[in-house]
């Protein structure tokens, strides 16, 4: 018997054309899971779906939708059902940070321009990042989890961050949103507990991605920034993680191996959360 119990299930992965979530989709497909890659960029979603189908031999489809637009998500759901049937697994992976929601300085010492601090954050940029990470988890769950509740079976996996435990300097909106994702994960796990639908989250440590490259790599030199060196210095395994290193936890939470697990957030962080810095 396959303990993972994943073959022939259907998974929806939002942000599925991104580096992290495309790797998650591949890992699921290799277990025989039909994957629906949802991304703002339909061309990118179709490309990833085609690659996954070719590599795994498991059907995959690319869908264009915004995780902040319920009507486009509903349209994606209809297309999913017409081809693969309703979702058994939902991975809420869409998210990211932006320079517009990032302060220029880490801490106020008294000599800075206020525009370089918290007081210079534009509310539009803050809203953009907060909504993408929190509402971008909430709305797909509203759309795709209804079928799970009706069938009294399914699993939802939210993608959180180590920022949710201890907020990093500069990125107020992203940290606040990921903390909200953790709280929502626990709340929804209780709300759904008697329906057979489980809700958990993964909190990745520090991976180098397109969303955070501007903070971690010096554009002129290509070297690690002081911030990146600080992160590595506080990660006992002394390196950034890779997207593939999240997939073991993903498969555990998606599968029958975690049948009695709901409402948890699992760090995959190279020891960052365990280290006091001393």
C-alpha positions, 0 to 999 in steps of 0.5 A: 500500500502507498502510505502517501495515498496521493495517486489520482488526487487533484491539487491546485497550486496558486502561484504555481509558475513561481520557483518554489510552487512549481517545485511543489507541483512537480513533487506532487505530480511525481506521486501521481497527483493531477496538478492545476497550476494557477498563476497571473501569467497564463503563458507561464502557467501553461509552460510549467504545466507542460513541463510537469506533464512531460516529466511526470507522465501525470496530467497537469493544466495551467490556469490564469487567475488572480488570487485577489479576484474571486470571479477569476478564481471561480472561473478557474475552478469551473475549468478545473472541474470540467477537466480534472474534477474538484480539488483534493489538495489546495496549496496557497503559494501565491505571495511575495514582497515588494520594495514599495512595502519595505523601509530603507532603514532597519531601525530608527536612530534619530538621524534618518529622513522619516521617509526612509523609516516606517513613516515613509511606507506608502499605504498602497504598497503596504496594502498590495503586499498584505493583500497578496499574502493574506487575502491571496490565501483567504480567497482561493480557500473560499473558492476551492475548499467548498468542494472539499467540505461538501465531500468531507475530505481534503487538505489545505496547505498554506505557505507562511514564512519564518517572518511569521514567528519573528518579524524581520526588520524592514518588511512590515507588511510581509511579516504582518501578513504571514503572521495573519496566515498562521492565525488563519491556518489555526482558525480554519483548522478548527472551523473545518475539523469535523468536516474531514478537511485539514488545514496546515502551513509550511514556514520556509526559512530563507530561500533566494527567490525573485521576490527577495533578491533585491534585499539579499543580492547587491545589484552592482556587485552580485555579492551578498548584501549585509542583510543576507550575510546576517541571515546566513550568520543566524542560520545554523546550517550556514546557507540558504534553503532550496525549493526542493527542500520544502517538498518532503514537508509538503508531501507529509502534510498532503498525504495520509501520513498526517491524517491526525495533523491539523492546525500546525505550522512547520518550520523548514528553516535550517535551524534559524528558529532554534538559534539565539544568535549566541 
